[in-house]
Amino acid sequence: MIPTASRVIKQWRNLAGCLGWRGLSTGAQQQQTTFYELRRYGIKPDKFSEFLQTTEENIHLRTAHSPLLGYWTVEHGELNQVVHIWPYESYAKRTSVRTALAKDKQWIDRYISKIHPMLSWQQSQVTYLVPWANMQSPAEEGVYELVSFQMKPGGPAMWGKTFQAALNTHANIGYCTLVGVFHAEFGSLNHVRESMKYIESQSNKLLIPTSFSPMK
């Protein structure tokens, strides 16, 4: 059952900035090397249950190489999708992990070879926490909201403070537990929230943690 109390709805506020926006994009990298790879997979509808079962049975083979932050299914929004987030301390670490996975025969035979025919598409974004945000682990189990905003390029100097204030207002009134605020370094760029005249599009997804997700 999905909890209805708004305060147990956690949110990923997904903020993406283009490479030229030094106040958000480059600044975050200068302050920390850790980044979060946000991966989204579209699953063929008739294979969705089989995909989740196969993943649950074999996810330990993947987490043996690097930790998993969370794994969710999309309940509302674009359906038949999963969202998972993998933290890395550096690009060098990610490269070593991906190299090891490519050589892991169990991972390839028991998982990759089986789930590839079930996938419709895959998307990966390299994201960093914005300088003023911290990762938080929710105290209660619940559902999550992933919100992405497509922004017109060139406006962070004008919308940055407004965006931060708007998110803090949502969190302070108990609307949500703000898990993290991110911008994308690679992948789909120019995303943010608030300052409506700068927004070109918005996407909301309600996420349900899987049974094997570390973040509930």
C-alpha positions in Angstrom: 0.0 0.0 0.0 1.3 3.5 -0.9 1.5 5.8 2.2 -0.8 8.8 1.8 0.8 11.2 4.3 2.8 13.7 2.4 5.6 13.8 4.9 6.6 10.2 4.1 7.0 11.0 0.4 10.7 11.4 -0.2 11.9 13.3 -3.2 14.8 13.2 -5.6 15.0 16.7 -6.9 17.0 16.2 -10.1 18.7 19.4 -11.1 20.8 19.4 -14.2 23.2 22.2 -15.3 25.1 22.5 -18.6 28.9 22.5 -18.5 29.1 26.3 -19.0 27.2 27.0 -15.7 30.2 27.2 -13.5 28.2 28.2 -10.4 26.6 24.8 -10.3 28.3 22.4 -12.7 32.0 23.0 -12.3 31.7 24.2 -8.7 30.3 20.9 -7.5 33.1 19.0 -9.0 35.7 21.3 -7.4 34.2 20.6 -4.0 33.8 16.9 -4.3 34.8 14.1 -6.5 31.9 11.7 -5.6 29.2 11.5 -8.2 26.0 9.6 -8.7 25.1 7.7 -11.8 21.4 7.8 -12.3 20.3 4.9 -14.6 16.9 4.5 -16.1 15.7 1.4 -18.0 12.6 0.9 -20.0 11.3 -2.7 -19.7 9.0 -4.5 -22.1 5.6 -4.6 -20.4 5.3 -8.4 -20.7 8.8 -8.9 -19.2 8.5 -6.5 -16.3 7.9 -9.1 -13.5 10.5 -11.4 -15.0 13.0 -8.5 -15.1 12.5 -7.7 -11.4 12.8 -11.3 -10.3 16.0 -11.8 -12.3 17.4 -8.6 -10.8 16.5 -9.5 -7.3 18.1 -12.9 -7.6 21.4 -11.5 -9.1 21.8 -8.0 -7.8 24.4 -9.3 -5.3 26.7 -10.0 -8.2 26.6 -6.3 -9.1 26.9 -4.9 -5.6 29.9 -7.1 -5.0 31.7 -4.5 -7.2 30.3 -1.2 -5.9 27.5 -0.1 -3.6 23.9 0.6 -4.7 22.2 3.6 -3.3 18.6 2.8 -4.3 16.5 0.9 -6.8 12.9 1.8 -7.7 10.1 1.0 -10.0 8.0 3.8 -11.6 4.4 3.8 -10.2 3.1 7.0 -11.9 4.5 8.8 -14.9 6.2 6.9 -17.7 5.5 3.3 -16.8 7.4 0.0 -17.1 10.6 1.7 -15.9 13.1 1.2 -13.2 15.4 3.8 -11.7 18.6 3.0 -9.9 21.5 5.1 -8.5 25.1 4.1 -8.1 27.6 6.4 -6.2 31.3 6.5 -7.3 34.1 8.2 -5.6 35.7 9.1 -8.9 35.6 8.4 -12.7 38.6 6.2 -12.2 36.6 4.1 -9.7 33.7 3.8 -12.1 36.1 2.7 -14.9 37.6 0.0 -12.8 34.1 -1.2 -11.7 32.8 -1.3 -15.3 36.0 -3.1 -16.4 35.6 -5.7 -13.7 31.9 -6.2 -14.5 32.7 -6.8 -18.2 35.1 -9.7 -17.1 32.7 -11.1 -14.5 31.4 -14.3 -16.1 28.7 -14.9 -13.5 27.3 -11.4 -14.0 27.3 -11.7 -17.7 25.9 -15.2 -17.9 23.4 -15.1 -15.1 22.1 -11.5 -15.5 23.2 -9.4 -18.5 22.6 -12.0 -21.1 19.1 -12.6 -19.6 17.9 -9.1 -19.1 19.1 -7.5 -22.4 16.2 -9.0 -24.4 13.8 -7.6 -21.8 14.9 -3.9 -22.2 13.4 -1.4 -24.5 15.9 1.4 -23.8 18.6 2.5 -21.3 19.6 6.0 -20.1 22.5 7.0 -17.9 23.2 10.4 -16.3 26.3 11.4 -14.3 25.1 13.7 -11.6 26.6 15.7 -8.8 25.1 17.1 -5.6 24.7 20.8 -5.9 27.1 22.7 -3.5 24.4 23.5 -1.0 22.8 20.1 -0.8 23.6 17.0 1.3 22.6 13.4 0.9 20.0 12.3 3.5 18.7 8.9 4.3 14.9 9.0 5.1 14.0 7.9 8.6 10.8 6.2 7.4 9.9 3.9 4.6 7.7 5.4 1.9 7.5 6.4 -1.7 9.7 8.7 -3.6 9.2 11.4 -6.2 11.7 12.0 -8.9 11.2 15.5 -10.4 13.2 16.7 -13.4 13.0 20.2 -14.9 14.2 21.2 -18.3 15.6 24.8 -18.1 16.5 27.3 -20.7 20.4 27.6 -20.9 22.1 30.5 -19.3 19.9 31.3 -16.3 21.5 29.9 -13.1 22.7 33.3 -11.8 19.0 34.3 -11.8 17.2 31.2 -10.7 19.8 29.5 -8.4 18.8 31.2 -5.1 15.1 31.0 -5.9 15.4 27.3 -6.6 17.2 26.6 -3.3 14.6 28.6 -1.3 11.7 26.8 -3.0 13.1 23.4 -2.2 13.8 24.3 1.4 10.2 25.6 1.7 8.8 22.3 0.6 11.0 20.4 3.0 10.5 22.7 6.0 6.6 22.5 5.8 6.8 18.7 6.0 5.9 18.1 2.3 8.8 15.8 1.9 12.2 14.6 3.1 14.6 16.1 0.6 17.0 13.2 -0.2 19.2 15.0 -2.6 19.5 17.7 -5.2 21.5 17.0 -8.2 22.7 18.5 -11.5 23.7 16.4 -14.5 27.3 16.6 -15.9 26.7 14.2 -18.7 23.4 12.9 -20.2 20.3 15.1 -20.4 21.4 18.7 -19.4 19.7 22.0 -18.5 17.3 20.7 -15.8 16.1 22.7 -12.7 13.0 23.6 -10.7 11.1 26.8 -9.9 11.5 30.3 -11.5 8.7 29.4 -13.9 9.6 31.7 -16.7 12.9 29.8 -17.2 11.3 26.4 -17.3 10.7 24.7 -20.7 9.3 21.3 -19.4 8.8 19.3 -16.3 8.7 15.5 -15.6 7.4 13.9 -12.4 7.7 10.2 -11.5 6.4 8.5 -8.4 8.8 5.7 -7.4 8.3 2.6 -5.3 11.4 1.1 -3.7 12.0 -2.5 -4.7 12.5 -5.3 -2.1 16.2 -5.2 -2.8 16.7 -1.4 -2.7 19.0 -0.2 0.2 17.0 3.0 0.4 13.4 2.3 1.4 
